[in-house]
């Protein structure tokens, strides 16, 4: 499969979506470690940086990252946190590495306009094969709180050797991009089979809109049984193709941040930049099947059924179930409040205290009592 040079033309809508998700997550991730002086420095890795801008001068990932750092300038200087950026750009089979040179120039131009960066920022530039560089930088990724961005033009980084390395990391959050629908066309080639083998019958029977879900489920199923790594997909439609992001992290603070970003982008499903489950049509009553449930309604129904089968349950248990199903706490809170109003569940006060801060940061564990009928 030949690689497309996405920087020689304007970014399309799908590319903008993935860039915005990355910068939104960076915006949320950077301040997480600033108050924690014992870390000293944080690292961000962009293995496919590009030249910094597209042909219309729209910023790519490295410039968006520098912009987000600039927005946190006050807190970074106050906490004296060092930030180390690792930008890589490499064009295989080309003697002249023009995009790499542009990357350095564009970043240095941006940095020169922000003189206070010199007090805390280090940028390491690389012009290497991303696969080789990934393993070379693994010791650094392991040593510091790290955010890894793998905006590959293909599928290489979903192969087992990369997933295994990412799975072993404890203070690393990562986002990588997968050309999922290419599996329908190239799934039987050695390149794709090496990355992830999917049965051809399974590929052909799956609806096209679910291609990224299929790839995600295959990757998720390869994690060790007791792995603490939590993965979440986000499908992106680019013209007729389905691509997608896979987000991974081991801690619930990261999960909470990513899911809020995903649901803010699409409050229908929190999982795609389009109506992947055709939820809009479910608002209308089907004359044969009755009212179909949207993704949020289905989650609430399943959660209520599970709650009604218990006598008590804690806010922590409900919150972890909510996250594991790819939902934000508010969806569960709405249900808990409704069940309390209906006399099906009891808790003290007006709030069920179901959010990340109460459960994991304040350790404020609340027990709900289920009312038997």
C-alpha positions in Angstrom: 0.0 0.0 0.0 1.5 3.3 -1.0 1.6 6.1 1.5 -0.3 9.3 0.8 1.4 12.6 1.4 -1.3 14.3 3.4 0.8 17.4 4.0 1.1 18.3 0.3 -2.6 19.2 0.2 -5.1 20.7 2.6 -6.1 18.5 5.6 -9.5 16.9 5.1 -12.2 16.9 7.7 -11.2 13.5 9.1 -7.6 14.7 9.6 -8.8 17.8 11.3 -10.9 15.6 13.7 -8.0 13.4 14.7 -5.8 16.5 15.2 -8.4 18.2 17.4 -8.8 15.1 19.5 -5.1 14.9 20.0 -4.8 18.6 20.9 -7.8 18.4 23.2 -6.3 15.5 25.0 -2.9 17.2 25.2 -4.7 20.3 26.7 -6.2 18.0 29.4 -3.0 15.9 29.9 -0.4 18.6 30.4 -1.7 20.1 33.6 -2.2 16.7 35.2 1.5 16.4 36.1 2.3 20.0 36.8 1.4 20.0 40.5 3.4 16.7 41.0 6.9 18.1 41.6 8.4 14.6 42.1 8.1 13.9 38.4 10.3 16.9 37.4 9.7 16.5 33.7 7.2 15.2 31.3 7.7 13.9 27.7 5.5 14.0 24.6 6.3 11.9 21.6 5.0 12.6 18.1 6.4 9.8 15.9 4.8 11.1 12.6 5.0 14.9 13.1 4.8 16.0 9.5 6.2 19.5 8.5 4.0 21.4 11.0 1.4 22.8 8.6 -0.6 21.7 5.6 -0.7 23.4 2.2 -3.2 25.9 3.5 -1.0 26.7 6.5 -3.4 24.9 8.9 -1.4 23.7 11.9 -0.5 20.0 12.3 0.2 18.1 15.5 3.6 19.7 16.5 2.4 23.3 16.2 -0.9 22.4 17.9 1.1 20.9 20.8 3.3 23.9 21.1 0.2 26.1 21.2 -1.3 24.1 24.0 2.0 24.3 26.0 1.9 28.1 25.5 -1.7 28.1 26.9 -0.3 26.5 30.1 2.7 28.7 30.3 1.9 30.3 33.7 1.4 26.9 35.5 4.5 25.4 33.8 6.7 28.3 34.9 5.2 28.3 38.4 5.8 24.6 39.0 9.2 24.6 37.2 8.2 21.5 35.3 10.5 20.6 32.4 8.8 19.6 29.1 10.6 17.5 26.6 9.1 17.1 23.1 10.2 14.4 20.7 9.3 15.2 17.1 10.0 12.7 14.3 9.5 13.0 10.6 11.0 10.7 8.0 10.3 10.1 4.3 11.4 6.6 3.3 13.3 6.3 0.0 13.9 10.0 -0.3 17.4 11.5 -0.1 16.1 15.0 0.5 14.1 15.1 3.8 12.2 18.3 3.0 9.4 17.7 5.5 11.8 17.1 8.3 13.6 20.4 7.5 10.3 22.2 7.4 9.3 20.6 10.7 12.4 22.0 12.4 12.0 25.4 10.8 8.3 25.8 11.6 8.8 24.6 15.2 11.8 26.9 15.8 9.9 29.8 14.3 7.1 29.2 16.7 9.4 28.8 19.7 11.3 32.0 18.8 8.1 33.9 19.2 7.7 32.6 22.7 11.0 33.4 24.5 9.9 32.0 27.8 9.9 28.5 26.3 13.7 28.5 26.9 13.2 28.2 30.6 11.5 24.8 30.5 11.2 23.4 26.9 13.5 21.0 25.1 12.7 19.7 21.6 14.5 16.7 20.2 14.1 16.3 16.4 14.5 12.9 14.8 14.7 11.9 11.1 14.3 8.1 11.5 12.0 5.2 10.7 9.3 5.5 13.3 9.3 1.8 14.1 13.0 1.7 14.9 12.8 5.0 16.8 9.8 3.7 18.9 11.9 0.9 20.4 14.9 3.2 20.8 12.9 5.7 22.9 11.0 3.1 25.0 13.4 3.5 28.0 12.7 7.2 28.0 8.9 6.6 27.6 9.1 4.3 30.6 11.0 6.6 32.8 8.8 9.7 32.6 5.1 10.5 32.5 4.6 10.3 28.7 2.0 11.1 26.0 2.6 9.1 22.8 1.0 10.1 19.5 1.3 7.6 16.6 -0.4 9.2 13.7 0.6 6.5 11.2 -0.6 6.3 7.7 -1.4 2.6 7.8 -1.7 -0.2 10.4 1.9 -1.1 11.4 1.7 0.0 15.0 -1.2 -2.2 15.8 1.0 -5.3 15.5 1.6 -7.3 18.6 5.2 -6.2 19.3 4.1 -2.5 19.6 0.9 -3.3 21.6 3.0 -5.4 24.0 5.4 -2.5 24.6 2.5 -0.1 25.2 0.8 -2.5 27.5 3.8 -2.7 29.8 3.9 1.1 30.3 2.4 2.4 33.5 2.5 6.2 33.2 2.0 6.5 29.5 -1.2 7.5 27.7 -1.2 7.0 23.9 -3.3 7.8 20.9 -2.8 6.1 17.6 -4.5 6.3 14.3 -5.5 3.2 12.2 -6.6 3.0 8.6 -9.2 0.4 9.6 -11.3 0.1 6.5 -8.1 -0.7 4.5 -8.4 -4.2 6.1 -11.4 -4.8 3.8 -9.2 -4.3 0.8 -5.8 -5.3 1.9 -6.5 -7.6 4.9 -5.1 -10.7 3.1 -1.8 -9.0 2.2 1.3 -10.0 4.3 1.6 -6.4 5.5 -1.8 -6.4 7.1 -1.7 -10.0 8.3 1.5 -9.2 10.0 -0.1 -6.3 11.8 -3.4 -8.0 12.7 -4.9 -11.1 11.2 -8.7 -11.0 10.7 -10.7 -13.7 9.1 -11.8 -12.7 5.6 -15.4 -14.0 6.2 -15.6 -11.8 9.3 -14.3 -8.8 7.4 -16.9 -9.2 4.7 -19.8 -9.9 7.0 -19.2 -6.8 9.1 -21.0 -3.6 8.2 -18.6 -1.1 6.7 -19.4 1.5 9.3 -18.2 -0.9 12.0 -14.8 -1.6 10.5 -12.9 0.4 13.2 -14.9 -1.4 15.9 -13.9 -4.7 14.4 -10.2 -3.8 14.3 -10.4 -2.3 17.8 -12.1 -5.5 19.3 -9.4 -7.7 17.7 -6.7 -5.5 19.3 -8.5 -5.4 22.7 -8.9 -9.2 22.7 -5.1 -9.6 22.4 -4.3 -7.9 25.7 -3.2 -10.1 28.5 -6.2 -11.4 30.6 -5.2 -9.3 33.7 -4.0 -6.3 31.8 -4.8 -2.9 33.4 -4.6 -1.2 30.1 -7.9 0.3 29.0 -8.5 0.9 25.3 -11.2 3.0 23.6 -12.0 3.5 19.9 -13.2 6.6 18.0 -14.2 6.0 14.4 -13.6 8.7 11.8 -15.3 8.8 8.4 -13.1 10.2 5.6 -15.1 10.3 2.4 -16.1 6.6 1.9 -13.5 5.2 4.2 -13.6 4.4 7.9 -10.5 5.2 9.9 -10.1 5.6 13.6 -8.3 6.5 16.8 -7.4 4.1 19.6 -6.8 5.6 22.9 -5.0 3.7 25.7 -4.1 4.4 29.3 -3.9 2.5 32.6 -5.4 5.1 35.0 -8.9 6.2 35.3 -8.0 9.9 35.3 -6.9 9.5 31.7 -10.0 7.5 30.8 -12.2 10.1 32.3 -10.5 12.9 30.3 -10.6 11.0 27.0 -14.3 9.9 27.3 -15.4 13.4 28.1 -13.6 14.7 25.0 -15.1 11.9 22.8 -18.7 12.5 24.1 -18.3 16.3 23.7 -17.4 15.7 20.1 -20.5 13.5 19.6 -23.1 13.3 22.3 -25.0 10.6 20.3 -22.4 7.9 20.7 -19.1 9.3 22.0 -17.4 6.9 19.7 -17.4 8.3 16.2 -17.6 11.6 14.2 -20.8 10.3 12.5 -24.0 8.6 13.6 -22.4 5.1 13.7 -25.5 3.4 15.3 -28.1 5.4 13.4 -29.3 6.7 16.8 -31.1 9.7 15.2 -33.5 7.4 13.4 -34.3 5.5 16.7 -36.2 8.5 18.0 -39.0 7.5 15.6 -41.2 4.5 16.5 -40.7 1.5 14.3 -44.2 0.0 13.5 -42.9 -3.6 13.7 -40.1 -3.4 16.3 -41.4 -0.6 18.5 -39.0 2.0 20.0 -35.4 1.2 19.4 -32.9 2.2 22.1 -30.1 4.7 21.5 -26.6 3.9 22.8 -27.2 5.9 25.9 -30.7 4.5 26.5 -29.4 1.0 26.1 -26.5 1.6 28.6 -29.0 3.0 31.2 -31.3 0.0 30.7 -28.5 -2.5 31.2 -27.1 -0.6 34.2 -30.6 -0.5 35.8 -31.0 -4.2 35.3 -27.7 -4.9 37.0 -28.5 -2.6 39.9 -31.9 -4.1 40.5 -30.2 -7.5 40.9 -28.2 -6.3 43.9 -29.0 -5.1 47.4 -26.2 -2.5 47.6 -23.6 -1.1 45.3 -20.9 1.5 45.7 -20.4 4.6 43.5 -16.9 3.2 42.7 -18.3 0.0 41.3 -20.9 1.9 39.2 -18.3 4.4 37.9 -15.8 1.7 36.8 -18.7 -0.1 35.0 -19.6 3.1 33.3 -16.1 3.8 32.1 -15.6 0.2 31.0 -18.7 0.6 28.7 -17.3 3.8 27.2 -19.7 6.1 28.9 -19.2 9.3 30.9 -20.3 9.5 34.6 -23.2 11.8 33.8 -25.1 9.0 32.0 -25.0 6.9 35.1 -25.8 9.9 37.4 -29.0 10.7 35.3 -30.1 7.1 35.8 -29.3 7.0 39.6 -31.3 10.2 40.2 -34.2 8.8 38.2 -34.2 5.5 40.1 -34.1 7.5 43.4 -37.0 9.6 42.3 -38.9 6.3 41.4 -38.2 4.8 44.8 -35.9 2.1 43.4 -32.7 3.2 45.0 -31.5 5.3 48.0 -28.5 7.4 48.8 -28.0 10.3 51.3 -28.2 13.8 50.0 -29.0 15.1 46.5 -25.9 13.9 44.7 -24.8 10.2 44.1 -21.1 11.5 44.2 -20.4 9.6 41.0 -17.4 11.2 39.3 -13.7 10.7 39.1 -12.7 13.3 41.7 -15.0 11.9 44.4 -14.2 8.2 43.8 -10.5 8.2 43.0 -9.0 11.5 44.2 -11.1 12.0 47.4 -11.8 8.3 48.0 -15.3 9.3 48.9 -17.0 5.9 48.6 -20.7 6.0 48.8 -23.0 3.0 49.1 -26.4 3.0 47.3 -29.2 0.8 48.7 -31.4 -0.9 46.2 -35.1 -1.0 47.2 -36.7 -4.4 46.7 -40.3 -4.4 45.3 
